[in-house]
Amino acid sequence: MTELLHAQLTKAIIGVYYDVYNNLSQTYPEFIYENSMIVDLEQEKGIPCVQQDEYEIWYKDRLVGKQRLDIFVAGEVVVELKVAERIERIHLAQLLSYLKTVGKEVGLLFRFGGPEPEFARRVLTARAWEKDIETSSPDKLVSDEDLLHPDLVYDVVGGLLEVFRALGPGFIYRIYANACHHEFRLRGLDVAPRRSIRVYYKGHDVGEIKFAHLQVADQMLVFPVAIRDIADIRIENLKDWMRHRHIPLGILANFHTTWLEPVILRV
């Protein structure tokens, strides 16, 4: 029988998870469980860990940001914790993204906050990545019926898919914005980063908020986001900003997903 990669190490980590799960309330925030696992791993098991360390995220030879990971055990196993009702597909895809970040193969995902313990083990392979990070093509996602600047839309959507295919989900939105900026430049697009938008309420300017997005020439605004529910973004607020900039076309892309499906905006 073929032995699992890092079998003894992952067995020890899983045992620690059960100890923490069985000895703590399931009502705590994530950092409590994380700190508790560190206590057992380092002090009782003598296994070295790195907690909440920052790792550089690169996209096509360009540094696009830094991301913190929960626990990196013995320089080999990525450990991610979730306080949730259940382990979801997006959580597993994120774990693969983090494995790619540190260049390691084995990851463990542990869930807290429910009536029963639940965990998953993932090994980063090309097949696993293709299974969990689904992508399509611009032709399948974009209808050219009444499309404004169709060639530009196809190129931008193709760039968004390329970024998602490379990075996967799980990162903060600024990382995706930086990666998209780099990808669009590689494609020869006239793109400029924008760091904020102004918010309008009943026609009144009510203030400015930080919101990294991209302007492509004078034709399009691209809004890369990474949020659990895209419905939390009110599309009309983005359209107000587009009107203020006198730009008739926009694309909203949510990277917190296992299937990227950009939304085209018109004003």
N, C-alpha and C positions, 0 to 999 in steps of 0.2 A: 504494500500500500504506500502510495506517495505521501510523504509527510507535508503538512501545510507549512508554508513559508513563515518563519518566526513563530512556530507553533508554541514553544514553551513560553516565550515572551507574551504572546497574545493570551495564552491561558492564564498567566499571572494577572494581566490587566483585567480580564473578564472577571476573575475572582475578586479583585478589588472593587469592581463595579457592583457586584452582588452584595459585598459587605457594606458599601456606602448606601446602596438602595435599601437594604434591610434595616439599617440603623438610623436613618434620618427620615423626617417627615417629607412628604411629597409636595409640600407647599412652598418650598424655598426657591429663591432665584438661582440661576445657573451657577453663579460663581461659588456658592456654598458647596455644591456637589463637586465642582472642579477643585476647590481647595482641599476638600476631604479626600479626594482620590490622590492628590499630590502627597498628602500626609502618609497614606498607606503605601504608595508606590516608592517614595523616597526613604521614609523613615523606617517602615516595617519590612519592605521588600529589598531595599537598597538598590533600587533601579533609578538611574539618573533621568530627570525629566526637565524639559524646558516649557515654561508656562507663559502663555500670552505673549510670545515673542513675535517680533515683526519680521516679515519675509518680503523680499522684493518681488514684485510681479512684473515680468517682462513680456512684451509683445513685439515680435519681429525685430529683435535687437534694440528695442526701445523700453526704458524703464517707465512704466505707466502708473506706478503707485506701490504702496506697501499694505499688507494685510496681516492682522494678528490671527494666530491659530490657537485653539484652546490648549492642547497639551501635545508635545512631541516627546515620545518615550524612547529612551536609549538610542536616539539618533536614527531610529528605524520605523517606528509605528506612529502614525498620526491618529490622535484620539480627539473626537468631536463629541460634545455633549449637547443635548437638546431637552428643553422642558416643553413638552408637547403631549397632546392626547395620543399620538401614534407617530411612528416613523413614516415619513412620506417619501415619495420618489424624489422630490426636489432635495431632500436632506441627503439622500444617497448620491445624487449627482454632485452636490456641493462637496461631499467627502472626496470624490474623485478629483475635483478641481484642486482641492488642497494637496492631495497626493502629488499631483502634477507640479504644484508650486515648489515643493521641497524635493522633488525628484525621487520619491520613494514609492514602494509598491503596495504596502499593506496599511489599511486604515480600519479603525473601529469606531462605530457610532453608537452611543449609549443614550437611551431616553429615560428621563425622569419625569415625574409629575402625573403618573397614571397608576391604576390599581395593580398592574403587573409589570415586572421588569421586561425590557425589550431592547435588544441590541442587534447590530448587523456588522458583518465583516465584509470588506471589499478589497479586491486586488486590482490595481490599475493595469489594465491591458488595453490594447487598441480596440478589441472587441467590446470590452466593458464600456469604454468611452463612447463608442458609436451607438451602443444600446441605450445609454442613459442620456446622452447629449444629442438629441435629434435635430436635424437641420433639413431644410428644404432648399428650393432654388427661387430666385426672384420671379421667374416665370410662373411658378405655382402660387406665390404669395401676392402677386400684384396683377390686377386686371388693368389692361391698357385702355379700357373703355372710359372716355372723357378724362383721361389722365393728363394733368398739367406737367410739362417737362418730363415726358416718359423716359427718355434716355438717362436723365439725371436720377430719377427715382429708382430705376433698375440698378444703376451703379451704386447708389447709396444703400439700398436694401442688400445688395450683394456684399457690400463692405460690412454691414451690420451682421450678416450671417457669418462672414469670415471671422469676425471678432468672437462671436459666440461659439463658433466651432473650435476655436483655439483656446479660449479661456474657460468656457463653461460657466455655470452659475456660481453664486456664493460670495462675490466680491462687492465692495461698496461701489455706488454708481459712478463716483469720480474716476475709478479705474477704467470702467467701460468708456466713459467720455474721453479719457486720454487715449485709450487704445483706438477708439473710432477716429479720433482726430489724426492719429498716425496713419491708420489704414486709408483714410480719405486722401491724405497727402500722397501716399504711395500710389494712389490711383490717379493722381494728377488733378484732383479737385481743388478749387479755390475755397479753402475752408479756414475759418477763424474761430477760436474758442470764445465763448461768452460765459461769464462767471455768475451772472445774476439775472433775474427778471423783475419787472415791476408788476404789482398786483393791482387789478382794477375791480372796483365794486360799484355797480350801477353807474358806470361811466366815470367814477372818481378814482384817481390814483391814490391808493391807500398805503403805499410803501414798497420797499425793495426787499427781496429775499435772495439768499445765496442759492443758486441752482445752475450747476454747470451744464451747458448745452453748446451746440455748434451751429454756426451760420455758414451755409454753403453759397458762396457768391451773394447775390441779392435775390436769390430764388427760393431758398429753403432754410428752415430751422429744423435741427435734429435734436430730439430730447431723449438721451439714453437714461433710463432709470433702473432701479433694482429694488422693487417693493413687492410685498407679499400679494397684494390685491390691487390690480391696475385701476379698479373702480374708485380707489381712494384719490386718484388724480381727477380733478374736474377738467374735462377737455376744454370747456368754454374759457377757463382761465388761461390756458395756453393759447387759445385762439385770440383772446384779447391782446396778449403780448405780440402775437404775429401781426395783428392789425396795427398796433402801435409802431412796429418796425416796418410796416408796409411790405410784408412778405406773405404772399398768398398760400404758400405750401409748407407743410410741416410733416415730420414723421416722429411718432412716439414708439420707442422700443423698450420693453421691459425685459431685462436680463435675468430676473428672478424667476426662472422657468426651466423646463426641460425641452421646450419647443418654442423657439423665438418666432413671434408673429407680429411684425411691425404694423402700427396703425397709421394710416395716411390721413392727414388733417388738411382741410381746405377752408379758406375764408374768402 
